[in-house]
Amino acid sequence: MVLDRLKKIFANVMPNVNVDNITLDTQLQQDLGINSLSMLLLALAIEQEFDFRFETVNPFKTVGEVVAYIEGKIQNK
């Protein structure tokens, strides 16, 4: 499941975040405190884990938006 794999990425990139509390509705900035540097590190880890490249800058607000984007990339392979 994409969400479970994404939680592992969050745990590696942001070890101070309790991944057990992450849901699809979790707000990236408000709930997780993601800043531009952590977003860049997450993007790189996501690209490596799911074997694709982000083509543009995406203004994701929730974990669910990230999951939906990854699922779309996986389906289009």
All heavy atoms as a GROMACS GRO file, in nm:
protein
  614
    1MET      N    1   0.085  -0.119   0.000
    1MET     CA    2   0.000   0.000   0.000
    1MET      C    3   0.089   0.125   0.000
    1MET      O    4   0.187   0.133   0.073
    1MET     CB    5  -0.092  -0.004   0.121
    1MET     CG    6  -0.177   0.118   0.137
    1MET     SD    7  -0.287   0.103   0.278
    1MET     CE    8  -0.433   0.170   0.204
    2VAL      N    9   0.053   0.221  -0.080
    2VAL     CA   10   0.133   0.342  -0.096
    2VAL      C   11   0.146   0.417   0.036
    2VAL      O   12   0.255   0.463   0.071
    2VAL     CB   13   0.072   0.433  -0.205
    2VAL    CG1   14   0.142   0.568  -0.208
    2VAL    CG2   15   0.081   0.366  -0.341
    3LEU      N   16   0.040   0.428   0.113
    3LEU     CA   17   0.045   0.502   0.238
    3LEU      C   18   0.146   0.441   0.334
    3LEU      O   19   0.223   0.514   0.399
    3LEU     CB   20  -0.093   0.510   0.303
    3LEU     CG   21  -0.100   0.587   0.435
    3LEU    CD1   22  -0.051   0.730   0.418
    3LEU    CD2   23  -0.241   0.585   0.491
    4ASP      N   24   0.150   0.310   0.344
    4ASP     CA   25   0.245   0.245   0.434
    4ASP      C   26   0.389   0.270   0.391
    4ASP      O   27   0.476   0.297   0.474
    4ASP     CB   28   0.219   0.094   0.440
    4ASP     CG   29   0.086   0.062   0.507
    4ASP    OD1   30   0.043   0.140   0.595
    4ASP    OD2   31   0.025  -0.040   0.470
    5ARG      N   32   0.414   0.264   0.263
    5ARG     CA   33   0.549   0.292   0.212
    5ARG      C   34   0.585   0.438   0.235
    5ARG      O   35   0.699   0.470   0.268
    5ARG     CB   36   0.558   0.255   0.064
    5ARG     CG   37   0.551   0.104   0.040
    5ARG     CD   38   0.536   0.067  -0.104
    5ARG     NE   39   0.652   0.099  -0.186
    5ARG     CZ   40   0.654   0.085  -0.317
    5ARG    NH1   41   0.548   0.039  -0.382
    5ARG    NH2   42   0.763   0.116  -0.386
    6LEU      N   43   0.488   0.526   0.218
    6LEU     CA   44   0.511   0.668   0.241
    6LEU      C   45   0.541   0.696   0.388
    6LEU      O   46   0.628   0.777   0.421
    6LEU     CB   47   0.390   0.748   0.193
    6LEU     CG   48   0.405   0.899   0.185
    6LEU    CD1   49   0.522   0.938   0.094
    6LEU    CD2   50   0.276   0.960   0.134
    7LYS      N   51   0.473   0.626   0.477
    7LYS     CA   52   0.500   0.642   0.620
    7LYS      C   53   0.644   0.604   0.654
    7LYS      O   54   0.707   0.669   0.737
    7LYS     CB   55   0.403   0.558   0.704
    7LYS     CG   56   0.265   0.615   0.714
    7LYS     CD   57   0.179   0.527   0.802
    7LYS     CE   58   0.040   0.579   0.820
    7LYS     NZ   59  -0.040   0.496   0.913
    8LYS      N   60   0.696   0.500   0.591
    8LYS     CA   61   0.834   0.461   0.613
    8LYS      C   62   0.930   0.571   0.568
    8LYS      O   63   1.032   0.597   0.632
    8LYS     CB   64   0.865   0.329   0.542
    8LYS     CG   65   0.800   0.210   0.606
    8LYS     CD   66   0.833   0.082   0.532
    8LYS     CE   67   0.757  -0.034   0.593
    8LYS     NZ   68   0.781  -0.159   0.521
    9ILE      N   69   0.896   0.634   0.457
    9ILE     CA   70   0.978   0.746   0.408
    9ILE      C   71   0.975   0.860   0.509
    9ILE      O   72   1.079   0.917   0.543
    9ILE     CB   73   0.931   0.792   0.269
    9ILE    CG1   74   0.957   0.682   0.167
    9ILE    CG2   75   0.998   0.922   0.229
    9ILE    CD1   76   0.893   0.706   0.032
   10PHE      N   77   0.857   0.893   0.559
   10PHE     CA   78   0.846   0.998   0.660
   10PHE      C   79   0.931   0.964   0.782
   10PHE      O   80   0.999   1.049   0.837
   10PHE     CB   81   0.701   1.019   0.704
   10PHE     CG   82   0.622   1.108   0.613
   10PHE    CD1   83   0.524   1.055   0.531
   10PHE    CD2   84   0.644   1.244   0.610
   10PHE    CE1   85   0.449   1.138   0.448
   10PHE    CE2   86   0.570   1.328   0.526
   10PHE     CZ   87   0.472   1.274   0.446
   11ALA      N   88   0.926   0.838   0.825
   11ALA     CA   89   1.003   0.797   0.943
   11ALA      C   90   1.153   0.814   0.921
   11ALA      O   91   1.225   0.852   1.013
   11ALA     CB   92   0.970   0.651   0.977
   12ASN      N   93   1.200   0.788   0.799
   12ASN     CA   94   1.343   0.802   0.770
   12ASN      C   95   1.385   0.948   0.756
   12ASN      O   96   1.491   0.986   0.804
   12ASN     CB   97   1.379   0.726   0.642
   12ASN     CG   98   1.376   0.577   0.662
   12ASN    OD1   99   1.398   0.528   0.771
   12ASN    ND2  100   1.348   0.505   0.556
   13VAL      N  101   1.304   1.026   0.689
   13VAL     CA  102   1.339   1.166   0.662
   13VAL      C  103   1.312   1.255   0.783
   13VAL      O  104   1.386   1.348   0.811
   13VAL     CB  105   1.264   1.217   0.538
   13VAL    CG1  106   1.286   1.366   0.516
   13VAL    CG2  107   1.308   1.139   0.415
   14MET      N  108   1.204   1.226   0.854
   14MET     CA  109   1.163   1.308   0.968
   14MET      C  110   1.142   1.219   1.091
   14MET      O  111   1.028   1.190   1.128
   14MET     CB  112   1.036   1.384   0.934
   14MET     CG  113   1.048   1.471   0.810
   14MET     SD  114   0.895   1.557   0.770
   14MET     CE  115   0.883   1.669   0.908
   15PRO      N  116   1.250   1.174   1.153
   15PRO     CA  117   1.238   1.079   1.263
   15PRO      C  118   1.160   1.131   1.385
   15PRO      O  119   1.113   1.051   1.466
   15PRO     CB  120   1.382   1.047   1.300
   15PRO     CG  121   1.466   1.150   1.236
   15PRO     CD  122   1.386   1.209   1.123
   16ASN      N  123   1.143   1.261   1.397
   16ASN     CA  124   1.068   1.316   1.510
   16ASN      C  125   0.917   1.312   1.490
   16ASN      O  126   0.841   1.343   1.580
   16ASN     CB  127   1.112   1.460   1.538
   16ASN     CG  128   1.091   1.552   1.419
   16ASN    OD1  129   1.092   1.507   1.305
   16ASN    ND2  130   1.072   1.680   1.445
   17VAL      N  131   0.872   1.271   1.371
   17VAL     CA  132   0.728   1.262   1.342
   17VAL      C  133   0.677   1.122   1.379
   17VAL      O  134   0.738   1.022   1.345
   17VAL     CB  135   0.703   1.288   1.191
   17VAL    CG1  136   0.559   1.255   1.153
   17VAL    CG2  137   0.734   1.432   1.158
   18ASN      N  138   0.565   1.118   1.451
   18ASN     CA  139   0.502   0.992   1.487
   18ASN      C  140   0.418   0.944   1.368
   18ASN      O  141   0.308   0.993   1.346
   18ASN     CB  142   0.416   1.008   1.612
   18ASN     CG  143   0.353   0.877   1.655
   18ASN    OD1  144   0.365   0.774   1.589
   18ASN    ND2  145   0.286   0.881   1.769
   19VAL      N  146   0.472   0.849   1.293
   19VAL     CA  147   0.404   0.805   1.170
   19VAL      C  148   0.275   0.729   1.199
   19VAL      O  149   0.191   0.715   1.110
   19VAL     CB  150   0.497   0.722   1.080
   19VAL    CG1  151   0.613   0.805   1.030
   19VAL    CG2  152   0.546   0.597   1.150
   20ASP      N  153   0.256   0.682   1.321
   20ASP     CA  154   0.132   0.612   1.355
   20ASP      C  155   0.012   0.705   1.346
   20ASP      O  156  -0.101   0.660   1.329
   20ASP     CB  157   0.141   0.552   1.494
   20ASP     CG  158   0.245   0.441   1.502
   20ASP    OD1  159   0.271   0.376   1.399
   20ASP    OD2  160   0.301   0.420   1.611
   21ASN      N  161   0.036   0.835   1.359
   21ASN     CA  162  -0.073   0.933   1.355
   21ASN      C  163  -0.100   0.986   1.214
   21ASN      O  164  -0.191   1.066   1.196
   21ASN     CB  165  -0.042   1.051   1.447
   21ASN     CG  166  -0.036   1.009   1.592
   21ASN    OD1  167  -0.102   0.914   1.632
   21ASN    ND2  168   0.042   1.080   1.671
   22ILE      N  169  -0.021   0.945   1.116
   22ILE     CA  170  -0.038   0.996   0.980
   22ILE      C  171  -0.155   0.925   0.912
   22ILE      O  172  -0.161   0.802   0.908
   22ILE     CB  173   0.091   0.978   0.898
   22ILE    CG1  174   0.201   1.067   0.954
   22ILE    CG2  175   0.066   1.010   0.751
   22ILE    CD1  176   0.335   1.051   0.886
   23THR      N  177  -0.246   1.006   0.857
   23THR     CA  178  -0.359   0.954   0.779
   23THR      C  179  -0.361   1.029   0.646
   23THR      O  180  -0.281   1.120   0.625
   23THR     CB  181  -0.493   0.979   0.851
   23THR    OG1  182  -0.519   1.120   0.854
   23THR    CG2  183  -0.493   0.922   0.992
   24LEU      N  184  -0.454   0.995   0.561
   24LEU     CA  185  -0.466   1.064   0.434
   24LEU      C  186  -0.503   1.211   0.452
   24LEU      O  187  -0.475   1.294   0.366
   24LEU     CB  188  -0.570   0.994   0.344
   24LEU     CG  189  -0.533   0.853   0.299
   24LEU    CD1  190  -0.649   0.792   0.221
   24LEU    CD2  191  -0.406   0.853   0.215
   25ASP      N  192  -0.566   1.244   0.563
   25ASP     CA  193  -0.608   1.382   0.589
   25ASP      C  194  -0.501   1.465   0.661
   25ASP      O  195  -0.522   1.585   0.682
   25ASP     CB  196  -0.736   1.383   0.673
   25ASP     CG  197  -0.853   1.322   0.599
   25ASP    OD1  198  -0.863   1.344   0.476
   25ASP    OD2  199  -0.934   1.252   0.662
   26THR      N  200  -0.390   1.405   0.695
   26THR     CA  201  -0.285   1.477   0.766
   26THR      C  202  -0.231   1.591   0.680
   26THR      O  203  -0.197   1.570   0.563
   26THR     CB  204  -0.170   1.380   0.804
   26THR    OG1  205  -0.223   1.277   0.889
   26THR    CG2  206  -0.059   1.453   0.877
   27GLN      N  207  -0.226   1.711   0.737
   27GLN     CA  208  -0.175   1.829   0.669
   27GLN      C  209  -0.022   1.828   0.676
   27GLN      O  210   0.035   1.812   0.785
   27GLN     CB  211  -0.227   1.956   0.736
   27GLN     CG  212  -0.379   1.971   0.732
   27GLN     CD  213  -0.425   2.014   0.595
   27GLN    OE1  214  -0.365   2.100   0.532
   27GLN    NE2  215  -0.534   1.956   0.550
   28LEU      N  216   0.044   1.844   0.562
   28LEU     CA  217   0.189   1.838   0.559
   28LEU      C  218   0.254   1.948   0.642
   28LEU      O  219   0.344   1.920   0.722
   28LEU     CB  220   0.238   1.843   0.414
   28LEU     CG  221   0.196   1.725   0.326
   28LEU    CD1  222   0.237   1.750   0.182
   28LEU    CD2  223   0.256   1.596   0.377
   29GLN      N  224   0.211   2.071   0.624
   29GLN     CA  225   0.274   2.181   0.697
   29GLN      C  226   0.218   2.196   0.838
   29GLN      O  227   0.295   2.205   0.933
   29GLN     CB  228   0.258   2.312   0.620
   29GLN     CG  229   0.345   2.317   0.496
   29GLN     CD  230   0.333   2.450   0.423
   29GLN    OE1  231   0.238   2.524   0.443
   29GLN    NE2  232   0.430   2.478   0.339
   30GLN      N  233   0.089   2.198   0.851
   30GLN     CA  234   0.027   2.221   0.982
   30GLN      C  235   0.053   2.107   1.079
   30GLN      O  236   0.093   2.130   1.192
   30GLN     CB  237  -0.123   2.241   0.969
   30GLN     CG  238  -0.163   2.378   0.922
   30GLN     CD  239  -0.314   2.389   0.917
   30GLN    OE1  240  -0.382   2.302   0.865
   30GLN    NE2  241  -0.367   2.498   0.970
   31ASP      N  242   0.027   1.984   1.036
   31ASP     CA  243   0.035   1.870   1.127
   31ASP      C  244   0.176   1.812   1.140
   31ASP      O  245   0.215   1.767   1.247
   31ASP     CB  246  -0.060   1.758   1.082
   31ASP     CG  247  -0.206   1.803   1.080
   31ASP    OD1  248  -0.242   1.892   1.160
   31ASP    OD2  249  -0.283   1.750   0.998
   32LEU      N  250   0.250   1.813   1.030
   32LEU     CA  251   0.383   1.751   1.030
   32LEU      C  252   0.497   1.851   1.037
   32LEU      O  253   0.612   1.813   1.058
   32LEU     CB  254   0.400   1.661   0.907
   32LEU     CG  255   0.299   1.547   0.894
   32LEU    CD1  256   0.324   1.469   0.766
   32LEU    CD2  257   0.303   1.455   1.015
   33GLY      N  258   0.467   1.977   1.017
   33GLY     CA  259   0.570   2.080   1.024
   33GLY      C  260   0.672   2.074   0.912
   33GLY      O  261   0.788   2.110   0.928
   34ILE      N  262   0.629   2.029   0.796
   34ILE     CA  263   0.720   2.016   0.683
   34ILE      C  264   0.756   2.154   0.628
   34ILE      O  265   0.669   2.236   0.601
   34ILE     CB  266   0.658   1.927   0.573
   34ILE    CG1  267   0.651   1.784   0.624
   34ILE    CG2  268   0.736   1.936   0.443
   34ILE    CD1  269   0.589   1.687   0.528
   35ASN      N  270   0.885   2.176   0.611
   35ASN     CA  271   0.933   2.301   0.550
   35ASN      C  272   0.991   2.268   0.412
   35ASN      O  273   0.986   2.153   0.368
   35ASN     CB  274   1.035   2.370   0.641
   35ASN     CG  275   1.155   2.282   0.669
   35ASN    OD1  276   1.195   2.197   0.589
   35ASN    ND2  277   1.216   2.302   0.784
   36SER      N  278   1.048   2.365   0.348
   36SER     CA  279   1.096   2.344   0.211
   36SER      C  280   1.211   2.242   0.204
   36SER      O  281   1.217   2.162   0.112
   36SER     CB  282   1.138   2.475   0.147
   36SER     OG  283   1.238   2.538   0.224
   37LEU      N  284   1.298   2.242   0.303
   37LEU     CA  285   1.408   2.146   0.303
   37LEU      C  286   1.358   2.003   0.324
   37LEU      O  287   1.395   1.912   0.250
   37LEU     CB  288   1.511   2.180   0.411
   37LEU     CG  289   1.627   2.081   0.424
   37LEU    CD1  290   1.703   2.068   0.293
   37LEU    CD2  291   1.718   2.122   0.538
   38SER      N  292   1.270   1.984   0.421
   38SER     CA  293   1.218   1.850   0.444
   38SER      C  294   1.133   1.803   0.326
   38SER      O  295   1.132   1.685   0.292
   38SER     CB  296   1.140   1.841   0.576
   38SER     OG  297   1.042   1.938   0.586
   39MET      N  298   1.064   1.896   0.258
   39MET     CA  299   0.986   1.859   0.140
   39MET      C  300   1.077   1.812   0.028
   39MET      O  301   1.047   1.714  -0.041
   39MET     CB  302   0.900   1.976   0.093
   39MET     CG  303   0.810   1.939  -0.023
   39MET     SD  304   0.697   1.803   0.012
   39MET     CE  305   0.558   1.891   0.075
   40LEU      N  306   1.191   1.878   0.012
   40LEU     CA  307   1.287   1.836  -0.089
   40LEU      C  308   1.342   1.697  -0.057
   40LEU      O  309   1.349   1.611  -0.145
   40LEU     CB  310   1.402   1.937  -0.098
   40LEU     CG  311   1.516   1.900  -0.192
   40LEU    CD1  312   1.468   1.889  -0.336
   40LEU    CD2  313   1.628   2.002  -0.181
   41LEU      N  314   1.376   1.674   0.068
   41LEU     CA  315   1.427   1.542   0.108
   41LEU      C  316   1.321   1.434   0.089
   41LEU      O  317   1.351   1.323   0.044
   41LEU     CB  318   1.475   1.545   0.253
   41LEU     CG  319   1.595   1.635   0.280
   41LEU    CD1  320   1.622   1.643   0.430
   41LEU    CD2  321   1.718   1.585   0.206
   42LEU      N  322   1.198   1.466   0.123
   42LEU     CA  323   1.088   1.371   0.102
   42LEU      C  324   1.069   1.341  -0.046
   42LEU      O  325   1.051   1.226  -0.085
   42LEU     CB  326   0.957   1.425   0.161
   42LEU     CG  327   0.945   1.421   0.312
   42LEU    CD1  328   0.826   1.504   0.357
   42LEU    CD2  329   0.933   1.278   0.361
   43ALA      N  330   1.074   1.445  -0.129
   43ALA     CA  331   1.056   1.427  -0.273
   43ALA      C  332   1.164   1.335  -0.329
   43ALA      O  333   1.134   1.244  -0.408
   43ALA     CB  334   1.057   1.561  -0.345
   44LEU      N  335   1.287   1.356  -0.288
   44LEU     CA  336   1.396   1.271  -0.336
   44LEU      C  337   1.377   1.126  -0.292
   44LEU      O  338   1.397   1.033  -0.370
   44LEU     CB  339   1.531   1.325  -0.287
   44LEU     CG  340   1.573   1.459  -0.345
   44LEU    CD1  341   1.697   1.512  -0.274
   44LEU    CD2  342   1.596   1.449  -0.494
   45ALA      N  343   1.337   1.108  -0.167
   45ALA     CA  344   1.315   0.972  -0.116
   45ALA      C  345   1.196   0.905  -0.185
   45ALA      O  346   1.200   0.785  -0.214
   45ALA     CB  347   1.293   0.977   0.035
   46ILE      N  348   1.091   0.981  -0.212
   46ILE     CA  349   0.974   0.928  -0.282
   46ILE      C  350   1.012   0.886  -0.423
   46ILE      O  351   0.974   0.779  -0.470
   46ILE     CB  352   0.859   1.032  -0.283
   46ILE    CG1  353   0.801   1.046  -0.142
   46ILE    CG2  354   0.750   0.993  -0.383
   46ILE    CD1  355   0.706   1.165  -0.126
   47GLU      N  356   1.088   0.970  -0.492
   47GLU     CA  357   1.132   0.936  -0.628
   47GLU      C  358   1.212   0.806  -0.628
   47GLU      O  359   1.192   0.721  -0.716
   47GLU     CB  360   1.217   1.050  -0.685
   47GLU     CG  361   1.139   1.172  -0.723
   47GLU     CD  362   1.227   1.284  -0.776
   47GLU    OE1  363   1.350   1.282  -0.754
   47GLU    OE2  364   1.171   1.374  -0.840
   48GLN      N  365   1.298   0.791  -0.532
   48GLN     CA  366   1.380   0.670  -0.525
   48GLN      C  367   1.295   0.547  -0.492
   48GLN      O  368   1.308   0.442  -0.554
   48GLN     CB  369   1.490   0.687  -0.422
   48GLN     CG  370   1.586   0.571  -0.416
   48GLN     CD  371   1.701   0.599  -0.321
   48GLN    OE1  372   1.697   0.691  -0.241
   48GLN    NE2  373   1.803   0.518  -0.329
   49GLU      N  374   1.207   0.560  -0.394
   49GLU     CA  375   1.125   0.447  -0.350
   49GLU      C  376   1.029   0.399  -0.459
   49GLU      O  377   1.010   0.280  -0.479
   49GLU     CB  378   1.045   0.486  -0.225
   49GLU     CG  379   0.942   0.386  -0.180
   49GLU     CD  380   1.000   0.258  -0.123
   49GLU    OE1  381   1.117   0.258  -0.079
   49GLU    OE2  382   0.927   0.156  -0.122
   50PHE      N  383   0.968   0.494  -0.531
   50PHE     CA  384   0.864   0.458  -0.628
   50PHE      C  385   0.912   0.463  -0.772
   50PHE      O  386   0.834   0.442  -0.864
   50PHE     CB  387   0.742   0.549  -0.609
   50PHE     CG  388   0.671   0.526  -0.477
   50PHE    CD1  389   0.696   0.608  -0.369
   50PHE    CD2  390   0.584   0.420  -0.462
   50PHE    CE1  391   0.632   0.587  -0.247
   50PHE    CE2  392   0.519   0.397  -0.341
   50PHE     CZ  393   0.544   0.481  -0.233
   51ASP      N  394   1.039   0.495  -0.793
   51ASP     CA  395   1.103   0.491  -0.924
   51ASP      C  396   1.034   0.580  -1.028
   51ASP      O  397   0.991   0.533  -1.133
   51ASP     CB  398   1.114   0.347  -0.974
   51ASP     CG  399   1.205   0.336  -1.095
   51ASP    OD1  400   1.302   0.412  -1.104
   51ASP    OD2  401   1.176   0.251  -1.182
   52PHE      N  402   1.021   0.706  -0.994
   52PHE     CA  403   0.972   0.806  -1.090
   52PHE      C  404   1.032   0.940  -1.052
   52PHE      O  405   1.095   0.954  -0.948
   52PHE     CB  406   0.819   0.814  -1.093
   52PHE     CG  407   0.756   0.876  -0.971
   52PHE    CD1  408   0.743   1.014  -0.961
   52PHE    CD2  409   0.710   0.798  -0.867
   52PHE    CE1  410   0.685   1.072  -0.849
   52PHE    CE2  411   0.652   0.855  -0.755
   52PHE     CZ  412   0.640   0.992  -0.746
   53ARG      N  413   1.014   1.038  -1.137
   53ARG     CA  414   1.062   1.174  -1.112
   53ARG      C  415   0.944   1.271  -1.110
   53ARG      O  416   0.853   1.261  -1.193
   53ARG     CB  417   1.160   1.220  -1.221
   53ARG     CG  418   1.285   1.139  -1.227
   53ARG     CD  419   1.381   1.182  -1.118
   53ARG     NE  420   1.499   1.098  -1.117
   53ARG     CZ  421   1.534   1.020  -1.016
   53ARG    NH1  422   1.459   1.014  -0.909
   53ARG    NH2  423   1.644   0.950  -1.021
   54PHE      N  424   0.946   1.361  -1.014
   54PHE     CA  425   0.847   1.469  -1.014
   54PHE      C  426   0.880   1.558  -1.133
   54PHE      O  427   0.994   1.600  -1.150
   54PHE     CB  428   0.854   1.551  -0.885
   54PHE     CG  429   0.797   1.480  -0.766
   54PHE    CD1  430   0.879   1.415  -0.676
   54PHE    CD2  431   0.660   1.479  -0.744
   54PHE    CE1  432   0.827   1.350  -0.564
   54PHE    CE2  433   0.606   1.414  -0.634
   54PHE     CZ  434   0.690   1.349  -0.544
   55GLU      N  435   0.781   1.587  -1.215
   55GLU     CA  436   0.803   1.666  -1.335
   55GLU      C  437   0.789   1.815  -1.309
   55GLU      O  438   0.848   1.896  -1.378
   55GLU     CB  439   0.706   1.621  -1.444
   55GLU     CG  440   0.732   1.477  -1.485
   55GLU     CD  441   0.615   1.414  -1.558
   55GLU    OE1  442   0.518   1.485  -1.589
   55GLU    OE2  443   0.621   1.293  -1.582
   56THR      N  444   0.709   1.850  -1.211
   56THR     CA  445   0.688   1.990  -1.175
   56THR      C  446   0.682   2.002  -1.023
   56THR      O  447   0.671   1.902  -0.953
   56THR     CB  448   0.556   2.044  -1.233
   56THR    OG1  449   0.447   1.967  -1.178
   56THR    CG2  450   0.553   2.037  -1.384
   57VAL      N  451   0.685   2.123  -0.976
   57VAL     CA  452   0.666   2.147  -0.833
   57VAL      C  453   0.516   2.134  -0.804
   57VAL      O  454   0.434   2.194  -0.872
   57VAL     CB  455   0.715   2.288  -0.794
   57VAL    CG1  456   0.683   2.318  -0.649
   57VAL    CG2  457   0.864   2.300  -0.821
   58ASN      N  458   0.484   2.052  -0.707
   58ASN     CA  459   0.344   2.027  -0.674
   58ASN      C  460   0.314   2.082  -0.535
   58ASN      O  461   0.380   2.045  -0.439
   58ASN     CB  462   0.314   1.877  -0.678
   58ASN     CG  463   0.334   1.820  -0.815
   58ASN    OD1  464   0.256   1.847  -0.904
   58ASN    ND2  465   0.439   1.743  -0.835
   59PRO      N  466   0.213   2.166  -0.524
   59PRO     CA  467   0.179   2.225  -0.395
   59PRO      C  468   0.092   2.132  -0.309
   59PRO      O  469  -0.024   2.163  -0.279
   59PRO     CB  470   0.104   2.353  -0.434
   59PRO     CG  471   0.038   2.317  -0.563
   59PRO     CD  472   0.133   2.222  -0.633
   60PHE      N  473   0.146   2.016  -0.272
   60PHE     CA  474   0.069   1.922  -0.191
   60PHE      C  475   0.036   1.983  -0.056
   60PHE      O  476   0.122   2.044   0.008
   60PHE     CB  477   0.148   1.793  -0.169
   60PHE     CG  478   0.183   1.719  -0.295
   60PHE    CD1  479   0.316   1.697  -0.327
   60PHE    CD2  480   0.085   1.671  -0.379
   60PHE    CE1  481   0.350   1.627  -0.442
   60PHE    CE2  482   0.118   1.602  -0.494
   60PHE     CZ  483   0.251   1.580  -0.525
   61LYS      N  484  -0.087   1.962  -0.011
   61LYS     CA  485  -0.128   2.011   0.120
   61LYS      C  486  -0.147   1.896   0.219
   61LYS      O  487  -0.125   1.914   0.338
   61LYS     CB  488  -0.255   2.093   0.108
   61LYS     CG  489  -0.237   2.225   0.036
   61LYS     CD  490  -0.364   2.305   0.042
   61LYS     CE  491  -0.369   2.434  -0.026
   61LYS     NZ  492  -0.278   2.500  -0.095
   62THR      N  493  -0.190   1.779   0.168
   62THR     CA  494  -0.217   1.666   0.258
   62THR      C  495  -0.140   1.542   0.213
   62THR      O  496  -0.096   1.532   0.098
   62THR     CB  497  -0.368   1.631   0.260
   62THR    OG1  498  -0.405   1.582   0.131
   62THR    CG2  499  -0.453   1.750   0.299
   63VAL      N  500  -0.130   1.450   0.303
   63VAL     CA  501  -0.068   1.321   0.271
   63VAL      C  502  -0.151   1.251   0.163
   63VAL      O  503  -0.096   1.188   0.074
   63VAL     CB  504  -0.057   1.234   0.398
   63VAL    CG1  505  -0.013   1.092   0.365
   63VAL    CG2  506   0.040   1.298   0.498
   64GLY      N  507  -0.282   1.265   0.169
   64GLY     CA  508  -0.369   1.204   0.069
   64GLY      C  509  -0.340   1.253  -0.072
   64GLY      O  510  -0.346   1.176  -0.168
   65GLU      N  511  -0.306   1.380  -0.087
   65GLU     CA  512  -0.272   1.434  -0.219
   65GLU      C  513  -0.143   1.372  -0.270
   65GLU      O  514  -0.130   1.343  -0.388
   65GLU     CB  515  -0.258   1.587  -0.212
   65GLU     CG  516  -0.389   1.658  -0.190
   65GLU     CD  517  -0.373   1.808  -0.171
   65GLU    OE1  518  -0.259   1.858  -0.172
   65GLU    OE2  519  -0.476   1.875  -0.154
   66VAL      N  520  -0.048   1.350  -0.180
   66VAL     CA  521   0.078   1.285  -0.218
   66VAL      C  522   0.053   1.141  -0.260
   66VAL      O  523   0.102   1.095  -0.364
   66VAL     CB  524   0.182   1.290  -0.104
   66VAL    CG1  525   0.310   1.218  -0.143
   66VAL    CG2  526   0.210   1.433  -0.062
   67VAL      N  527  -0.028   1.071  -0.184
   67VAL     CA  528  -0.062   0.932  -0.216
   67VAL      C  529  -0.132   0.924  -0.351
   67VAL      O  530  -0.097   0.839  -0.434
   67VAL     CB  531  -0.150   0.869  -0.105
   67VAL    CG1  532  -0.208   0.736  -0.149
   67VAL    CG2  533  -0.070   0.852   0.024
   68ALA      N  534  -0.228   1.011  -0.376
   68ALA     CA  535  -0.300   1.010  -0.504
   68ALA      C  536  -0.204   1.037  -0.620
   68ALA      O  537  -0.214   0.972  -0.725
   68ALA     CB  538  -0.412   1.114  -0.502
   69TYR      N  539  -0.110   1.128  -0.602
   69TYR     CA  540  -0.013   1.158  -0.707
   69TYR      C  541   0.074   1.036  -0.735
   69TYR      O  542   0.094   0.999  -0.850
   69TYR     CB  543   0.074   1.277  -0.664
   69TYR     CG  544   0.173   1.319  -0.769
   69TYR    CD1  545   0.137   1.409  -0.868
   69TYR    CD2  546   0.303   1.268  -0.771
   69TYR    CE1  547   0.227   1.448  -0.966
   69TYR    CE2  548   0.394   1.306  -0.868
   69TYR     CZ  549   0.356   1.397  -0.966
   69TYR     OH  550   0.445   1.434  -1.062
   70ILE      N  551   0.123   0.973  -0.629
   70ILE     CA  552   0.208   0.854  -0.647
   70ILE      C  553   0.130   0.742  -0.715
   70ILE      O  554   0.180   0.677  -0.806
   70ILE     CB  555   0.262   0.806  -0.510
   70ILE    CG1  556   0.359   0.911  -0.453
   70ILE    CG2  557   0.330   0.670  -0.522
   70ILE    CD1  558   0.398   0.887  -0.308
   71GLU      N  559   0.007   0.720  -0.672
   71GLU     CA  560  -0.075   0.615  -0.734
   71GLU      C  561  -0.097   0.643  -0.882
   71GLU      O  562  -0.094   0.552  -0.965
   71GLU     CB  563  -0.208   0.601  -0.660
   71GLU     CG  564  -0.194   0.536  -0.524
   71GLU     CD  565  -0.321   0.536  -0.441
   71GLU    OE1  566  -0.416   0.613  -0.473
   71GLU    OE2  567  -0.326   0.458  -0.343
   72GLY      N  568  -0.115   0.769  -0.918
   72GLY     CA  569  -0.130   0.805  -1.058
   72GLY      C  570  -0.004   0.777  -1.137
   72GLY      O  571  -0.009   0.730  -1.251
   73LYS      N  572   0.112   0.807  -1.079
   73LYS     CA  573   0.240   0.780  -1.146
   73LYS      C  574   0.260   0.630  -1.164
   73LYS      O  575   0.308   0.587  -1.268
   73LYS     CB  576   0.356   0.840  -1.066
   73LYS     CG  577   0.358   0.989  -1.063
   73LYS     CD  578   0.372   1.047  -1.202
   73LYS     CE  579   0.506   1.110  -1.221
   73LYS     NZ  580   0.523   1.167  -1.354
   74ILE      N  581   0.224   0.552  -1.063
   74ILE     CA  582   0.241   0.407  -1.070
   74ILE      C  583   0.152   0.350  -1.179
   74ILE      O  584   0.193   0.262  -1.256
   74ILE     CB  585   0.210   0.342  -0.934
   74ILE    CG1  586   0.319   0.380  -0.832
   74ILE    CG2  587   0.200   0.190  -0.947
   74ILE    CD1  588   0.287   0.339  -0.691
   75GLN      N  589   0.028   0.397  -1.189
   75GLN     CA  590  -0.066   0.346  -1.289
   75GLN      C  591  -0.024   0.381  -1.430
   75GLN      O  592  -0.053   0.309  -1.524
   75GLN     CB  593  -0.207   0.401  -1.263
   75GLN     CG  594  -0.272   0.342  -1.142
   75GLN     CD  595  -0.408   0.405  -1.112
   75GLN    OE1  596  -0.447   0.503  -1.176
   75GLN    NE2  597  -0.477   0.349  -1.017
   76ASN      N  598   0.047   0.492  -1.447
   76ASN     CA  599   0.086   0.536  -1.580
   76ASN      C  600   0.218   0.478  -1.628
   76ASN      O  601   0.265   0.512  -1.735
   76ASN     CB  602   0.094   0.689  -1.584
   76ASN     CG  603  -0.043   0.754  -1.574
   76ASN    OD1  604  -0.142   0.696  -1.617
   76ASN    ND2  605  -0.049   0.871  -1.516
   77LYS      N  606   0.276   0.391  -1.549
   77LYS     CA  607   0.404   0.328  -1.590
   77LYS      C  608   0.381   0.228  -1.699
   77LYS      O  609   0.289   0.158  -1.709
   77LYS     CB  610   0.471   0.261  -1.471
   77LYS     CG  611   0.551   0.359  -1.390
   77LYS     CD  612   0.636   0.282  -1.294
   77LYS     CE  613   0.737   0.376  -1.233
   77LYS     NZ  614   0.828   0.309  -1.148
   0.00000   0.00000   0.00000
